[in-house]
Each structure stands twice: as C-alpha cells, then as structure tokens.
Amino acid sequence: MALPLLSERDLAFMLYELFDAEELGERTRYADHNRESFDAAINTARRIAEKYFLPFRQKVDTHQPAFDGERVHSIPEIKRALDAVIDAGLVSPTADYDAGGMQLPAIVATVANAWLWAAGSTTLGYIALTNANANLIAAHGSAAQVEKWVLPQRAGRFAGTMAMTEPGAGSGLGDLATTAVKQADGSYKVTGNKIFISGGDHELNENIVHLVLARVKGAPQGVKGISLFIVPKVLVNDDGSLGDRNDVALAGLFHKMGGRGQTSTSLNFGENGGATGYLVGEENKGLFYMFHMMNEARIMVGTSAATTALTGYQYSLDYARERPQGRLPSSKDPLSAPVNIIEHADIKRMLLAQKSYSEGAYTLCLLGTQLADDEKSAATQEERDYAHLLLDFLTPMIKTWPSEYGPKANSYAIQVMGGHGYINEHPVEMFYRDNRLNPIHEGTTGIQSLDLLSRKVPMNNLAGYKAILGEFEKTIAIAKSQAELSVYAEELQRAIEVLKSTTEILLAAMVEKNIDLALSNSVKYLELFGNVVVAWLWLKQGIVAVLALKETPHDADQKFYRGKLQALKYSFEAKFTITFPCFFKSLFSWLVILLSQK
Amino acid sequence: MALPLLSERDLAFMLYELFDAEELGERTRYADHNRESFDAAINTARRIAEKYFLPFRQKVDTHQPAFDGERVHSIPEIKRALDAVIDAGLVSPTADYDAGGMQLPAIVATVANAWLWAAGSTTLGYIALTNANANLIAAHGSAAQVEKWVLPQRAGRFAGTMAMTEPGAGSGLGDLATTAVKQADGSYKVTGNKIFISGGDHELNENIVHLVLARVKGAPQGVKGISLFIVPKVLVNDDGSLGDRNDVALAGLFHKMGGRGQTSTSLNFGENGGATGYLVGEENKGLFYMFHMMNEARIMVGTSAATTALTGYQYSLDYARERPQGRLPSSKDPLSAPVNIIEHADIKRMLLAQKSYSEGAYTLCLLGTQLADDEKSAATQEERDYAHLLLDFLTPMIKTWPSEYGPKANSYAIQVMGGHGYINEHPVEMFYRDNRLNPIHEGTTGIQSLDLLSRKVPMNNLAGYKAILGEFEKTIAIAKSQAELSVYAEELQRAIEVLKSTTEILLAAMVEKNIDLALSNSVKYLELFGNVVVAWLWLKQGIVAVLALKETPHDADQKFYRGKLQALKYSFEAKFTITFPCFFKSLFSWLVILLSQK
C-alpha cells in the first residue's frame, strides 16, 4: 500500500480556486512570485516530506526523546530531515529576503508546510516554534537583538521556544513566579522553573533561544507585571560566536501520550545564580509581546490539527479502497467475493465525516493565513486593517475548531480500519494521540472561549463580530442564486439568527448580570460560532464547486466537485445544524451544579 | 494526592437503591447470600484492587508484554495480582458452587469487578475472557469437556481465549479460512492463522484453552459452515495432567495504542501438521455456540468501557478539587488566592458530562447484569424468558453506548487536567487510549448497529422492541407523578415518539426498498436508541433520587441525590436531546456519496 499523505488536488482547489492565491503575485511584496514559484516551493516541501520525514514518521513515536541526565537523545533521522528543510530555505519562507526568507505568501507556505507536517508529524514543531520566536523578536526586539537572535534562527543555526507555563501557572499566567533582576550592564538575571516547554532542549541546533515570561523584582502582581526576556541556552558573543553555557538546565522530559516528534521539557532557570536574560521592549509589557508569538502559535496549532485530520482521512480512505471485508446486506451469496470496505455505507459515512471535519478545518486555517497575508500586503491601509480585525477575531476559532474536530476525524480513521487502526503498524492511532494535545496547548479550548466571548466579540464596539457577519451575508447572497445551494444558504441564515440572538443574550448578561454566569457558556458559544464559520466556509467551497461543475468537461474534476458538494451536504445535514436548536437550553445552567457524590 | 478509583457511594446507590440487589438474596440460587455477603465480596475485590493492581496500573502500559521469539514476558506484578484474584475465588464468582464458583449474582460480581478493572485496567481481560470461555464450554460442551477444560479455568489453573479473527476475516467472519480435519480418534487437526487474539499467549497460567472457529473440510461456505473447537496450548492427559505442547505457535504480539494490560497475539495453528482440537457440540453450529461467549464478551466490553469512564471521572474530579489555577471572571484582584479549578464553570461542565456519560453507561451495564441474573434465577419461566428477551435486545447497546461515550468521558478527564492530563504521570491519558479499543473489538459499532436494526428489532415480531418500549412507559408514568421530573418524563416521551417513527420508517424501508439503503443509517439508529435507553435510565435514577431526597435528613446524602438530579438535567438538556430533532435529515443520504477527490 502506498502512503497517501494529502490530496494534491484538494490543496490546489483550496489554494487557487477557493482562495485565489495567484492574485497575490500581483502585490508588490510578492512581485517575484507566480503560480509556478508557489508550486515549486510546495513541491520542494513535498519532496523533502516524502524523502526525509515519511520514512521515520512512526519511529519518532516509538523512539521518543530520552534524557540521560546530561543530554537529550533523539533519533538521528530528525536532524537530517530538519537540515533538509533548512537547506531548502523552508524554515522562514515568509520572511523578508534580507532576513533570509523567500517572501512567500503565508497561505502558500502553509500549504507547503502541510506536506512536512503530514509526513513529519509533530517533529515540525521545532521549526514552527523557531519561526514564531524569530517573528516576535523581529517585531518587538531591538535592531541588535534582531541581528543576534533572529538571523541565526532564520538561517536554521538556532532554534526558538516559548517559555510561559510554570508548575503553578498554566492557564492562570498572572500567577507566574519566575523572577528577573536587572544587572548593571542592562541584562537581567532570570530565576524560575518552566514546564511543558516544547523543544526546550535538544541537540538539533547550535543554540536555543528561549523567550521567557518573568516578573521583574518589584513589578505589579498579575498580568500587568510580566516582562519578556530572551534567555539563550548558550550565551552569544558580540561577534555572533557562541560563548559559555547560560544558567539554564534541563530538569527532565515529559512523557506525552503523543506529539513525541518534539521534546516537552521542564527547565530550571538560574539554579546557579541566575540565567542571563535580555529584556524585549519595555518592562511589564511582556504579555502583550508574547501574544505576537502566541497568536501565531495558536494558528499553528489549528493548522497542525487540521493537517493531521487531513492525512488521517487520506490514509483511511486509501485503506478502505483496498481492504476487502464482508458483503453488502443485500448479498446473500457466501461464494461471492468480499467487497472493499469503502462499499459499506457506514464506512462511507465515517470517511465523509472525516472529509467534512478535516477539509472544513483546513479551509478555516487557510482563511487565517490569507488574512495574515492581507494584513501585511493588501493594497490599502483599510484592507490591511480589515484583515487584521478579522484575523484577530477568528483566532480563537482557528485554534479551536480544528483542535476539537481533528481528533474526532482521527477517531473515525481508526474506526474505518477496525483493529488495524488501533495498532502501530499504521499511523492513524498516532494521529489520534498527537491530535489530542491540540485542544490543550497554547491556550485550552476554555481559554479560547473566554477570549472570544469576553474580549473578541465586544472589542471595538463589536467591530470584528460585525465584520464576520458581513462576510457571511456576502456568501449567502451568492449561494442563494445557485439552485443547488439555496437550501444551505437558508439554513446558514437560520443558524446565523440563532448565533445573533445568542450573542445578544450573552452580551446583555455580561453587562447586567453575574459575569461568571454569563461566561459559563463560553465553550458552547465558541462551538456554536465555530460551527457557523466552518459551515460558511463549506458553503463557499460549494459555490466554487457548483460554478466549476458547469464548466469542466473532465470526469475526474466532475467527481471531485461533486465530492465537495456531498461533504457540504453532510456538513449541514448530519453535523453542523445539530448544535443550534438545542443550544439555548443549556444557557446559564452549569453554575448550579453540585458535585458532591463521593 | 490520593488515587480515587470509584465512588463507593455511587456503586451502593446503583446496586441497592436503583437495582435493589438485596432482593436477590430471597431467590433459591442465592439463598446463602445477603447484603453482608455481597459487600464482603465487593470489599475483597476492592482490597485486592488497591493492594495488588493499583500500584502497577501504569506500569503495564509503559512495560507492555514482549515476545523474545520463544516466550512472552510480562511484568511479574501481573501474575501476583491475578493469583490474588484466583485465591479470593473471584475468577468465576457467579459460577455454581460445584464448579468452584460462589453463586454470586452477576450484578454483585460486576460491582466487585469494577474495583479490579478500575485499578488493573485491561489486565483483567485475562480473567474475564477465561470466565467467558468456561461459561461457553459449560453451556455447550460435553460433561467430559467440562471436567477437562472448565474446572481448571474456574480454579485459575488454565486461561481461556476466543479465537475468531483472521487476517482476511474480521467483521466478515463468513470468510474465515482456518480448517479442521476429523481424525480417527474423533479429534480434529486445526490449521490456520488467527490475529488480534487477546491473551493468546502468556506465562500466567499452566495452560491456555483457545476456542477456535474453523471450517471442517467440505463444510458449506459462509457462516453456516463454521464449527467451534477447543484447541489447548498444551495437550491435557485423561487424568488432567499436562501433556505435550500442541501445534499452536505464537507468531507475534501486536503493539496496541492501549489495552496493554493484556497481550494481543497472532497465532499460528497447525504449522507442523495440525493442532489437535476437540469439537464443541455439533459441526457447523460453531457460530451459534460462539455467540454464548461473544454476547458475554460484548457486555464485558461495555462494562470495561463504563468502568474506565467512571474511574477517569473520579480521578479528574479529585484533581479539580485540589488543583489551584486562575480566578473567576468576576475577580479582578491579582493578589487574591487562585481558586481550585473545580470552581471554573467549564471545568464543572466537563465533570458533569463525565458523570452523565459514565454513570449512565454503567447503569446500562448493570441493567444487563440484572437481566442476566433474572434470566437464570427469576421465579417464573415467564420472568426468565422476559429477561432473556430484553437482554438479547439490549446487548448491542450495552456493548456500544459505553464504548462510544466512555472515550468521550475520558477525553474530558484529560481536558480537565490540561497539560497534566496529557502526560503519563497521571493515568487519564491511558484510560483514553484503553477505552478507544472498545468500539472496535467484539464487533465494531457498525456490526452492533446491524445486529440491532436488522436482527434484534424485527426479531419475534418486534418482541424485544415492544418490551423495552413497555419498560420506558412504566418509568414515564412514575416520573410524571413527581413534579421535579415531569418535564424530563415528557421529553423522554417525545424522544420515544421520534424513535418509534424512525423505527417504522426503517422497518418499512427494509421490506419495501433497497435493504442496503435502509441499513445505511444503522449506526445513527443505534445511537438514537442508545441515547433513549440511557436517558430512560437517568430518569430512573432521578426517581430514586427524588424519593430519597424527601426522606433523608443527612446533608451528604442530600448533596449526593441532588448531584444525581443535576446529572439527569445535564443528560437531557445538554446531550441526549441533541440527536433527536436532527435525525431524520440524514436518513437515506449516505449511499449517494462520491469519494473520488484524490
């Protein structure tokens, strides 16, 4: 059996037909690019994925990193594969030319990365975090810091991390206890313990740049007293050469259910007098800066979740096409040949659910990266501001929807394969485990829901909320004009009415009533909103498919577009509408719970 | 932190208040028993669970069984713990006294076993399969076979397996290729390969009794030509002593995502001329006999799934009570102490969902064991037949509902604990992996759904279907008389109307239309039916709680019963009603799918 990673046809559909990426080549920033250069970057990533990553995709899982008390040992294939990514210039493909990047649009880089993630599983986290770390320093660091810490990360010499969580401060960052004391030379001595730091130690790069949240001695309590520091594993001399080891020690590795492509570490800063750290920007604004990286990481998490769902779908689809088992209920002849399991109705249902979840989720992620491109390079300031507004608003959903539905899709991939899906001869059980981290890290689903309801919705006089409603309306207007889509347009319209009235009730309750009570439904609200957004994106896919069906003479294309319409139908009929009629009932009911039955 | 396994209070509620197990002591079969002897058996199991199993619960997961080419190596703690179960007489506690059992009611044995399963995870599968194997031979074997194979299993000397699946025949058993050739002495030579055989090899017992499905040379194709054989690992002499090794070889162990407490094996029968096997009953009736064991195994799977959900709930509940993190949205003071996470609304929601799923699932399993008791020991033949009818009808739901909702509950246990739930310092990630097997083995959810819709519902002129509807009605009548419950009684009534009309449509379609089309919604139908059954059982729990609340003066009891009513409310408002209004839409839509988007 071949190892099907992703559907090339579907990625091209999303990139060029749905999101019209070719248009980006007309912008000044991307003037050197066109569809050929986009495809070249994507094909390069695919080749590296298939040549370097795919052969050890499951070995990273069965041979997780080990710490011998001094060093971290990872299988050697990881470094060879990451070096291939570095050599191909794919560490920071979206960065400026003069920072070592390719100035590739984010949406193209995301599709290129999809191949790497699908083949390399969570190993790609090393590169993604490094890129996000460099982007933060590029945005908020000094010119000297960019020179010293960003360029080596862009070049693949250094890696980067995000060090926030502590044993006593996970979701409640305001309680973090790591401290920083200013030194005469302007640097700081950082002391504290951080846990769950992805990529916090390894031997894959010359150096690791930790971005560490800490409280300067005497700073205010809570989130307003948090500062951000660059704390390298190895100190760097002014000429860029490596100096002494910094006072940063690996306390241990966590053994995770999945995500074993990347170390998860417990780090001790300053056990021997204090780790040398360099302030980013101003004191007490650390959390604001960190959100630059965190927002990027949140989109990365959603994209990883969606990609894992996509590749699990392709794998189980391929298996279902080739595995004979049983007969249709109508067949009574035991001498007839068994059918391939894709013929069974319930296998089709589980494949279609995966298609609905994974392609819906990935479309949402690509929308996010399209907005990231527009934010940076759209023609007018107004367009750039609008893109920023929408991206900011959608981020909790881009993070959460794929993270919640990705594991569901992967569970179906297991179920399609039966007992064979549950053993490590096949990767789908690993996908299921890998994907289960995504609703947790970079802000749990609960945290994302509070961000959406208490911050993103009311923000700027409901500006983001109104903007997305406007986008829905545009799509509905187009869909209504297509006979095959009008029923879905109307259903989406009804769902939006539920969303609107729910939002009004919740906003009023937040002002007039107990805020705790009003926010107690935030996760269900996030789920409702996410379902509406993904249903809207399926309708957008449906519009493209219906128009293309009228024009294409090719049988394979006809089938492809009809498959899109079937998944649209499934999304609306079997899944997304489910939340709406029952939603109101649960409002405000959860705070009266008694849990005393021990 | 203590390791909370299960809620003793809740188990007592279910056993004595909901299912009135004390009444069983009045039956002839259980004349030696009363609540004291029931509790003594349960407490013995609990002590063994806490002393022997709990200390290595996670070690069985991190040190999975290994095959060195000759022997299987398991951690030594497993044998010590299983021997403690054997010594306590808990291998076959429900068996007759003269077969080495305790004649304990099945419902009591199930509650006793819950402690062992909660602490020992999937290690208990060895004992459960052994028991089910012995029960099959006791029911369908000859007196000599009972003497030779059942008694040593009851005594814990031998273990038992169920060997059905083959590389080319999983859900499609009719295609199995293992053959049997009759010998002059009346025995058979069995040749073939079996995979996914749980407990198929190990060194925990003197011998292993495989119950093997095979086709006698010349028998009809399909399921009508399957016979059942006892094929021991080691041949047994007529005096009961062990003889030569049989021609049964371990080809390898599967590496499963979870369920590592028990080996999963690939076995080769007859590589050297044929494994000696002994026919059970008559030729070509093997599948009928095997269903004796399979039905028991299906209830065991459901019960294991429910127990894993219960213990994950208790673990995360305990964690939530002791882990401080963050503040309520209404708190603006960063100097205030963090609250324990159980104070957060969304944590409460996730705990309540676990309570709803796990206690609902376990109640369903206990209903099954109550029916198993009634089938065997109710006063009149009519009552026994009625219990048999209901148990037979409910089996696909007892197998499936806990298996589908158990992993969902365990996923919430992880989410409550955040990053700590994802690492192997805590057992909830293992529960999540263990539980994912349950929708697959002993007949997938798809297979169960076909059993329900195409066999169990139409069976005997809808006898089982009508019987369960009658049970619903009785409960609704009682609930309507309680002010606090009437709203749920009415909602259940509405759900039943949906179930009835759905059933009518499907039955008509099975007769009049394409059978494949009619059965294409079988899984959704099973889900609908299962939701109604569990909602009904929650309503039954609610009735007990409402009546008890009026009588108990104790604060702890008041809280316990109110917790039950909150979970009832959650079950109806946030979960079970969801399936109903949207169900019709998806009917008949899944066979028109095109999956050609590669």
Interface residues (C-beta under 8 A of the other chain):
Chain A: P4 S7 R9 D10 T62 T165 G168 A169 G170 S171 G172 G174 D175 I195 F196 P220 Q221 G222 V223 K224 F254 H255 K256 M257 G258 S264 Q314 L317 P324 Q325 G326 R327 L328 P329 S330 P334 L335 P338 I342 H344 A345 D346 I347 K348 R349 L351 L352 K355 P407 S411 I414 Q415 G418 G419 G421 Y422 I423 N424 E425 E429 Y432 R433 R436 L437 P439 I440 H441 T444 T445 G446 S449 L450 S454 N514 I515 D516 L519 S520 N521 S522 V523 A556 K559 F560 R562 G563 K564 Q566 K569 Y570 E573 A574 T577 I578 T579 P581 C582 K585 S586 S589 W590 L591 V592 I593 L594 L595 S596 Q597 K598
Chain B: P4 S7 R9 D10 T62 T165 G168 A169 G170 S171 G172 G174 D175 I195 F196 P220 Q221 G222 V223 K224 F254 H255 K256 M257 G258 S264 Q314 L317 P324 Q325 G326 R327 L328 P329 S330 P334 L335 P338 I342 H344 A345 D346 I347 K348 R349 L351 L352 K355 P407 S411 I414 Q415 G418 G419 G421 Y422 I423 N424 E425 E429 Y432 R433 R436 L437 P439 I440 H441 T444 T445 G446 S449 L450 S454 N514 I515 D516 L517 L519 S520 N521 S522 V523 A556 K559 F560 R562 G563 K564 Q566 K569 Y570 E573 A574 T577 I578 T579 P581 C582 K585 S586 S589 W590 L591 V592 I593 L594 L595 S596 Q597 K598
